[in-house]
Amino acid sequence: MKTLILCLDRDDDLGRKAGVASPVIGRSANIEAATKLAIADPADSDVNTIFGGIEEYDRLTGLGIDAEIVSMAGDRDVGVVSDNKIASQMDDLMSEYAFDNATLVSDGAEDESVLPIIQSRLAVNSVKRIRVKQSESIEGTYYLLKEFLSDPKVRGALFIPIGLACIAYAASSLVGRPELAVAAIIGSVGAYLLYSGYGVGESIERHRESATESLYRGKIGFVTYLAAILIGVIATVQGANACWEGLTSEIFPGYLLLSMIFVQASVWWYVAAGVSLGFGKIVDLHLDRRVIGRVWAFPFSVVAIGLLLWGASAYILAATGEYAGYGIQHLALSIGGAIVIALTGIYVSTRDTRGTGAVRGTRDDRNQEGEMQHVDTHNS
């Protein structure tokens, strides 16, 4: 039985730093390669990996075991590229030499991640990790962090809130109101968390795909989507202008009143944007002769929500003296009107669905009657 002592260098430090091509086969060749790497970079842990493999080779041969030491390097592009390179070298090695088992020598978790590639080609009897003082925990932690941060979702969840906080602080400093930094940071991070938690990004992506499809197919939906975006921008500008007037006043109104001022100035613009989206969807479904159904409820719901927000914000502003002529009876009328509008949308959408079902039922009955008549004629 012949044992392969395999020293792994997944990120190709041998080739990049020492100029040594892999695989490196034999004890003397590995000593020479490790020496070149040590001269090029004395702190590289792969130097200790190769010398650890040589130590294991000497131990096994001293016991009378037939063994051979081979050092393999991957690629600087750690991942698919480096692993494919190691797999190719293993195939070439196995076609030239007959090994029965292997001992893997590595310096940490990153190199050992290639273990399944080796095991798929050769039985691995043992794994020897070369422990260097102050390096094992550092490399293991580095590898875990590297893999953790390579996930796009993790990067977004970690870096975007930090970036928003930095931008909010910088913006507060630029406008000369550093006392708003804490509120701006909390607001920005909170908005992002709500954005992610409610899946707003996924919803926007669906709307984008729908708008693109509408453009290619010549539908009215693309125009209404574009109109909704523009109206949404106008709504945001209107609300920001109204809030800016409150911020520049001599007496700071407070964050609650500022948010209510923003709602008062922008809510009906946002309602118009929502109605534009719903209108385009309804028209496209009608032109495609498809069931509109519950889509009818969307514009009604948008108007109802807008009425609720407008009524509540107006009542709060009136209670603080910022908005005159609006009492509890007006708030009650707003709530009642919103409920009536929402129920109307539900009624229209339910009736449209039932009507479609009735039409389908009538068509199915006619088809069944025609089939029965055809069978009766055939039997006659």
C-alpha positions as CSV (number, residue, x, y, z in Angstrom):
1,M,0.0,0.0,0.0
2,K,1.3,3.4,-0.9
3,T,0.3,6.5,1.1
4,L,0.1,10.0,-0.4
5,I,1.1,12.9,2.0
6,L,-0.7,15.8,0.5
7,C,0.2,19.4,1.5
8,L,-2.5,21.9,0.3
9,D,-2.0,25.6,-0.6
10,R,-5.4,26.6,-1.8
11,D,-4.5,30.3,-2.6
12,D,-1.3,29.4,-4.5
13,D,1.2,31.2,-2.3
14,L,3.8,28.8,-3.7
15,G,3.3,30.2,-7.2
16,R,2.6,33.8,-6.4
17,K,5.4,34.4,-3.9
18,A,8.0,31.8,-4.6
19,G,7.4,31.1,-8.3
20,V,7.1,27.4,-7.8
21,A,4.8,25.4,-10.1
22,S,2.6,22.7,-8.6
23,P,2.3,19.9,-8.0
24,V,5.7,19.6,-6.2
25,I,6.5,15.8,-5.9
26,G,9.2,14.3,-3.7
27,R,11.0,15.2,-0.4
28,S,13.9,17.2,-1.9
29,A,11.6,19.1,-4.3
30,N,9.3,20.1,-1.4
31,I,12.2,21.2,0.8
32,E,13.5,23.4,-2.0
33,A,9.9,24.8,-2.6
34,A,9.4,25.5,1.2
35,T,12.8,27.2,1.4
36,K,12.0,29.5,-1.5
37,L,8.6,30.4,0.0
38,A,10.2,31.0,3.4
39,I,12.7,33.4,1.8
40,A,9.9,35.2,-0.1
41,D,7.6,35.4,2.9
42,P,8.8,34.1,6.2
43,A,5.4,34.7,7.9
44,D,3.5,32.5,5.4
45,S,1.9,29.5,7.2
46,D,2.2,27.3,4.1
47,V,5.9,27.1,4.8
48,N,5.1,25.2,8.0
49,T,2.5,23.1,6.2
50,I,5.2,21.8,3.8
51,F,7.7,21.2,6.5
52,G,5.0,19.4,8.5
53,G,4.3,17.2,5.5
54,I,8.0,16.4,5.3
55,E,8.0,15.5,9.0
56,E,5.1,13.1,8.4
57,Y,6.8,11.7,5.4
58,D,10.0,10.9,7.4
59,R,7.9,9.4,10.2
60,L,6.0,7.0,7.9
61,T,9.1,6.0,5.8
62,G,10.9,5.4,9.1
63,L,8.1,2.9,10.0
64,G,8.7,1.1,6.7
65,I,5.5,2.5,5.0
66,D,5.7,3.3,1.3
67,A,4.9,7.0,1.1
68,E,5.3,10.0,-1.2
69,I,4.9,13.7,-0.4
70,V,3.2,16.0,-2.8
71,S,2.4,19.8,-2.5
72,M,-0.5,21.1,-4.5
73,A,-1.4,24.8,-5.0
74,G,-4.7,26.2,-6.2
75,D,-5.3,29.7,-7.4
76,R,-5.3,33.3,-6.1
77,D,-9.0,33.3,-6.9
78,V,-10.0,31.1,-4.0
79,G,-13.2,29.2,-4.7
80,V,-14.4,27.5,-7.9
81,V,-11.2,28.4,-9.8
82,S,-8.7,27.2,-7.2
83,D,-10.7,24.1,-6.4
84,N,-11.0,23.1,-10.1
85,K,-7.2,23.6,-10.4
86,I,-6.6,21.3,-7.4
87,A,-9.1,18.7,-8.7
88,S,-7.3,18.7,-12.1
89,Q,-3.9,18.2,-10.5
90,M,-5.4,15.3,-8.4
91,D,-6.7,13.6,-11.5
92,D,-3.3,13.9,-13.3
93,L,-1.5,12.6,-10.2
94,M,-3.8,9.6,-9.8
95,S,-3.4,8.7,-13.4
96,E,0.4,8.6,-13.0
97,Y,0.8,7.1,-9.5
98,A,-1.1,4.4,-7.7
99,F,-1.9,5.6,-4.2
100,D,-4.1,3.6,-1.8
101,N,-4.8,6.3,0.8
102,A,-3.8,9.8,1.7
103,T,-2.9,12.0,4.7
104,L,-3.9,15.6,4.3
105,V,-1.6,18.3,5.8
106,S,-3.1,21.8,6.1
107,D,-2.7,25.0,8.1
108,G,-6.3,25.8,8.7
109,A,-10.0,25.6,7.8
110,E,-9.6,27.2,4.4
111,D,-7.4,24.5,3.0
112,E,-9.4,21.7,4.6
113,S,-12.5,22.9,2.7
114,V,-11.0,21.1,-0.3
115,L,-11.2,17.8,1.6
116,P,-14.3,16.5,-0.3
117,I,-12.5,16.9,-3.6
118,I,-9.7,14.7,-2.3
119,Q,-12.0,12.2,-0.7
120,S,-13.9,11.8,-4.0
121,R,-10.7,10.5,-5.6
122,L,-8.8,8.8,-2.8
123,A,-9.4,7.5,0.7
124,V,-8.2,10.0,3.3
125,N,-7.1,8.2,6.4
126,S,-6.1,11.3,8.5
127,V,-5.9,15.0,8.5
128,K,-2.9,16.8,10.1
129,R,-3.3,20.4,10.9
130,I,-0.1,22.3,11.4
131,R,-0.6,24.6,14.5
132,V,1.6,27.7,14.5
133,K,1.6,29.9,17.6
134,Q,-0.8,32.8,17.3
135,S,-1.9,31.7,13.7
136,E,-4.5,29.0,14.0
137,S,-7.3,31.0,15.6
138,I,-6.5,34.1,13.5
139,E,-6.7,32.1,10.2
140,G,-9.8,30.2,11.3
141,T,-11.5,33.5,12.3
142,Y,-10.4,35.2,9.1
143,Y,-11.8,32.3,7.0
144,L,-15.1,32.3,8.8
145,L,-15.5,36.1,8.4
146,K,-14.5,35.9,4.8
147,E,-17.1,33.2,4.1
148,F,-19.7,35.1,6.2
149,L,-19.2,38.4,4.3
150,S,-19.1,36.7,0.9
151,D,-22.9,36.2,1.1
152,P,-24.6,39.2,-0.7
153,K,-27.5,39.1,1.8
154,V,-25.2,39.3,4.8
155,R,-23.3,42.2,3.2
156,G,-26.5,44.1,2.6
157,A,-27.9,43.5,6.1
158,L,-24.6,44.5,7.7
159,F,-23.1,47.3,5.6
160,I,-26.2,49.1,4.4
161,P,-27.5,50.2,7.9
162,I,-24.0,51.3,8.8
163,G,-23.7,53.3,5.6
164,L,-27.1,54.9,6.1
165,A,-26.1,55.9,9.6
166,C,-22.8,57.5,8.3
167,I,-24.7,59.4,5.6
168,A,-27.4,60.6,8.0
169,Y,-24.7,61.9,10.4
170,A,-22.8,63.6,7.5
171,A,-26.0,65.2,6.2
172,S,-26.9,66.5,9.6
173,S,-23.5,68.1,10.0
174,L,-23.6,69.7,6.6
175,V,-26.9,71.5,7.2
176,G,-25.5,72.8,10.5
177,R,-27.9,70.8,12.7
178,P,-25.7,68.2,14.5
179,E,-28.3,67.8,17.2
180,L,-30.5,66.1,14.6
181,A,-27.8,63.4,13.9
182,V,-29.2,60.9,16.4
183,A,-32.7,61.2,15.1
184,A,-31.5,61.1,11.5
185,I,-29.4,57.9,12.1
186,I,-32.2,56.1,13.9
187,G,-34.7,57.2,11.2
188,S,-32.5,56.0,8.4
189,V,-31.7,52.7,9.9
190,G,-35.3,52.2,11.0
191,A,-36.6,52.9,7.5
192,Y,-34.1,50.4,6.0
193,L,-35.2,47.7,8.6
194,L,-38.8,48.3,7.7
195,Y,-37.9,48.3,4.0
196,S,-36.2,44.9,4.4
197,G,-38.7,43.5,6.9
198,Y,-41.8,44.2,4.8
199,G,-40.1,43.0,1.5
200,V,-40.4,46.4,-0.1
201,G,-37.4,45.6,-2.3
202,E,-39.0,42.5,-3.6
203,S,-42.2,44.3,-4.3
204,I,-40.3,47.1,-6.2
205,E,-38.6,44.4,-8.2
206,R,-41.9,42.8,-9.2
207,H,-43.3,46.2,-10.2
208,R,-40.1,46.8,-12.2
209,E,-40.5,43.5,-14.1
210,S,-44.2,44.2,-14.7
211,A,-43.4,47.7,-16.0
212,T,-40.7,46.3,-18.3
213,E,-43.1,43.7,-19.6
214,S,-45.7,46.4,-20.2
215,L,-43.2,48.5,-22.2
216,Y,-42.2,45.6,-24.4
217,R,-45.9,44.6,-25.0
218,G,-47.1,48.1,-25.6
219,K,-49.4,48.3,-22.5
220,I,-50.7,51.3,-20.7
221,G,-49.2,49.9,-17.5
222,F,-45.7,51.2,-18.3
223,V,-47.0,54.8,-18.6
224,T,-49.0,54.6,-15.3
225,Y,-46.0,53.1,-13.5
226,L,-43.8,55.9,-14.7
227,A,-46.5,58.4,-13.7
228,A,-46.7,56.8,-10.3
229,I,-42.9,57.2,-9.8
230,L,-42.9,60.8,-10.8
231,I,-45.9,61.6,-8.6
232,G,-44.1,59.8,-5.7
233,V,-41.1,62.0,-6.2
234,I,-43.3,65.1,-6.2
235,A,-45.0,63.8,-3.0
236,T,-41.6,63.4,-1.3
237,V,-40.4,66.8,-2.3
238,Q,-43.7,68.4,-1.1
239,G,-43.4,66.7,2.3
240,A,-39.7,67.6,2.6
241,N,-40.4,71.2,1.8
242,A,-43.2,71.4,4.4
243,C,-40.9,69.8,7.0
244,W,-38.1,72.1,6.2
245,E,-40.3,75.1,7.0
246,G,-40.9,73.6,10.4
247,L,-37.2,72.9,10.9
248,T,-36.2,76.5,10.0
249,S,-38.8,78.1,12.3
250,E,-37.6,79.7,15.6
251,I,-39.4,77.0,17.7
252,F,-38.7,73.4,16.9
253,P,-42.1,71.7,16.6
254,G,-40.9,68.2,17.5
255,Y,-40.4,65.0,15.5
256,L,-44.1,63.9,15.8
257,L,-45.4,67.1,14.4
258,L,-42.8,67.1,11.7
259,S,-44.0,63.7,10.6
260,M,-47.6,64.8,10.6
261,I,-46.7,67.9,8.6
262,F,-45.0,65.6,6.1
263,V,-48.1,63.4,5.8
264,Q,-50.4,66.4,5.4
265,A,-48.3,67.8,2.5
266,S,-47.7,64.6,0.7
267,V,-50.4,62.0,1.4
268,W,-52.7,62.9,-1.5
269,W,-49.8,62.8,-3.9
270,Y,-49.0,59.3,-2.8
271,V,-52.6,58.4,-3.1
272,A,-52.6,59.6,-6.7
273,A,-49.5,57.5,-7.4
274,G,-51.2,54.4,-6.0
275,V,-54.3,55.1,-7.9
276,S,-52.2,55.4,-11.1
277,L,-50.7,52.0,-10.5
278,G,-54.1,50.4,-9.9
279,F,-55.6,52.1,-12.9
280,G,-52.9,50.8,-15.2
281,K,-53.2,47.3,-13.9
282,I,-57.0,47.3,-14.3
283,V,-56.8,48.6,-17.9
284,D,-54.1,46.0,-18.9
285,L,-56.2,43.2,-17.4
286,H,-59.3,44.4,-19.2
287,L,-57.5,44.7,-22.6
288,D,-56.1,41.2,-22.1
289,R,-59.6,39.9,-21.4
290,R,-58.4,38.6,-18.0
291,V,-60.2,38.5,-14.7
292,I,-59.7,41.8,-12.8
293,G,-61.1,40.4,-9.6
294,R,-59.5,41.6,-6.4
295,V,-57.3,44.2,-8.3
296,W,-60.4,46.4,-8.1
297,A,-59.8,46.7,-4.4
298,F,-56.4,48.2,-4.7
299,P,-57.2,51.8,-5.7
300,F,-60.1,51.9,-3.3
301,S,-57.8,50.7,-0.5
302,V,-55.2,53.3,-1.4
303,V,-57.8,56.1,-1.2
304,A,-59.1,54.7,2.1
305,I,-55.6,54.6,3.7
306,G,-54.9,58.1,2.4
307,L,-58.1,59.4,3.9
308,L,-57.2,57.8,7.3
309,L,-53.7,59.2,7.3
310,W,-54.9,62.7,6.3
311,G,-57.6,62.7,8.9
312,A,-55.4,61.4,11.7
313,S,-52.6,63.9,10.9
314,A,-55.0,66.8,10.6
315,Y,-56.5,66.0,14.0
316,I,-53.1,65.8,15.7
317,L,-52.0,69.1,14.2
318,A,-55.3,70.7,15.2
319,A,-54.9,69.4,18.8
320,T,-51.5,71.1,19.0
321,G,-52.7,74.3,17.6
322,E,-50.9,73.9,14.2
323,Y,-54.1,73.2,12.2
324,A,-57.4,75.0,12.8
325,G,-60.9,74.1,12.1
326,Y,-60.6,70.3,12.5
327,G,-62.3,68.5,15.3
328,I,-63.2,65.1,16.5
329,Q,-66.3,65.0,14.3
330,H,-64.1,65.5,11.2
331,L,-61.8,62.6,12.3
332,A,-64.8,60.4,12.8
333,L,-66.1,61.3,9.3
334,S,-62.7,60.5,7.8
335,I,-62.6,57.1,9.5
336,G,-66.2,56.4,8.4
337,G,-65.5,57.5,4.8
338,A,-62.4,55.3,4.7
339,I,-64.3,52.3,5.8
340,V,-67.1,52.9,3.3
341,I,-64.5,53.3,0.4
342,A,-62.7,50.1,1.5
343,L,-66.0,48.2,1.6
344,T,-66.9,49.5,-1.8
345,G,-63.7,48.2,-3.2
346,I,-64.2,44.8,-1.6
347,Y,-67.8,44.7,-3.0
348,V,-66.7,45.6,-6.5
349,S,-63.9,43.1,-6.6
350,T,-66.0,40.3,-5.1
351,R,-68.8,41.0,-7.6
352,D,-66.4,41.0,-10.5
353,T,-65.0,37.6,-9.4
354,R,-68.5,36.1,-9.0
355,G,-69.6,37.5,-12.4
356,T,-66.7,35.9,-14.1
357,G,-67.4,32.6,-12.3
358,A,-71.0,32.8,-13.5
359,V,-69.9,33.4,-17.1
360,R,-67.5,30.5,-16.9
361,G,-70.2,28.3,-15.4
362,T,-72.6,29.2,-18.2
363,R,-69.9,28.4,-20.8
364,D,-69.1,25.1,-19.1
365,D,-72.8,24.1,-19.0
366,R,-73.2,24.9,-22.7
367,N,-70.1,22.8,-23.5
368,Q,-71.4,19.9,-21.5
369,E,-74.8,20.2,-23.2
370,G,-73.1,20.2,-26.6
371,E,-71.1,17.1,-25.7
372,M,-74.2,15.3,-24.5
373,Q,-76.0,16.1,-27.7
374,H,-73.1,14.9,-29.8
375,V,-73.1,11.6,-27.8
376,D,-76.8,11.2,-28.3
377,T,-76.5,11.8,-32.0
378,H,-73.7,9.3,-32.3
379,N,-75.6,6.6,-30.4
380,S,-78.6,7.1,-32.6
